[in-house]
Amino acid sequence: MLFVVSLAAAAMFLVASYQDLRHRSIPDFVPVAVAVAALAKWAIIGQWAPALWAAAIAGIVFAATAVLFARGWLGGGDVKLAAATLFLLGAPAAAPFLLGMAVVGG
């Protein structure tokens, strides 16, 4: 079942990539679907303490990237997708993910 959740999330990342390259916009349903996949993942593995840490990190990243959005440095879809992705990946993956996002996005 976890494999299906991973496939669904991967499909959403492909949709986000296509839409961002083609239209310079990420539809709202994509980060929502990734967040739902994250919830499913945490429910399947039953690790609620790491899920809460992941949600906290996602909230902090959402707030920080919202500031970057307000300054015009990031798009709104990028802000939402980064937070949803961190909720999916978990707190231990935050630093490598953010570093990769900065390097690839820069």
C-alpha positions in Angstrom: 0.0 0.0 0.0 2.9 2.3 0.7 4.1 1.7 -2.8 0.8 3.0 -4.2 1.0 6.2 -2.0 4.6 6.7 -3.3 3.4 6.3 -6.9 0.6 8.8 -6.4 3.0 11.3 -4.9 5.4 10.8 -7.8 2.6 11.3 -10.3 1.7 14.6 -8.6 5.3 15.8 -8.8 5.3 15.0 -12.5 2.1 17.0 -12.9 3.6 19.9 -11.0 6.8 19.8 -13.1 4.8 19.8 -16.3 2.5 22.5 -15.3 5.3 24.7 -13.9 7.4 24.3 -17.1 4.4 24.8 -19.4 2.3 27.4 -17.7 4.6 28.8 -14.9 2.0 27.7 -12.4 1.3 24.8 -10.1 -2.4 24.0 -9.7 -3.7 24.0 -6.1 -4.8 20.4 -6.3 -1.1 19.2 -6.6 0.1 20.2 -3.1 -3.2 19.1 -1.6 -2.8 15.6 -3.2 0.8 15.4 -2.0 -0.4 16.3 1.5 -3.1 13.7 1.4 -0.4 11.2 0.2 1.7 12.2 3.2 -1.3 11.7 5.6 -1.8 8.2 4.0 1.9 7.4 4.4 1.9 8.4 8.1 -1.4 6.4 8.7 0.0 3.3 7.0 3.3 3.3 8.9 1.6 4.4 12.1 4.4 6.7 13.3 2.5 9.6 14.7 5.3 11.4 16.5 7.5 11.7 13.4 4.3 12.8 11.5 3.9 15.6 14.0 7.5 16.7 13.6 7.1 16.5 9.8 4.0 18.7 10.1 5.8 21.2 12.3 8.8 21.4 9.9 6.3 21.8 7.0 4.6 24.7 8.8 7.9 26.4 9.5 9.0 26.0 5.9 5.6 27.2 4.7 5.9 30.4 6.8 9.5 31.0 5.7 8.8 30.5 2.0 5.7 32.6 2.3 8.0 35.5 3.2 10.0 34.7 0.0 6.7 34.7 -2.0 5.7 38.1 -0.6 9.1 39.5 -1.8 8.5 37.9 -5.3 11.3 35.4 -5.0 9.1 32.3 -5.1 5.8 31.4 -6.6 2.8 30.5 -4.4 2.7 27.0 -5.8 6.3 26.5 -4.9 5.6 27.5 -1.4 2.7 25.1 -1.0 4.4 22.2 -2.8 7.6 22.6 -0.7 5.6 22.4 2.6 3.6 19.4 1.3 6.7 17.7 0.2 8.4 18.1 3.6 5.3 16.7 5.2 5.6 13.7 3.0 9.4 13.3 3.4 9.6 13.9 7.2 11.7 16.1 9.4 15.1 14.3 8.9 14.9 15.0 5.2 14.3 18.8 5.6 17.9 20.0 5.4 18.9 17.9 2.3 15.6 18.8 0.6 15.9 22.5 1.2 19.6 22.4 0.1 18.6 20.6 -3.1 15.7 23.0 -3.7 18.0 26.0 -3.3 20.7 24.5 -5.6 18.3 23.4 -8.3 16.1 26.5 -8.1 19.0 28.9 -8.0 
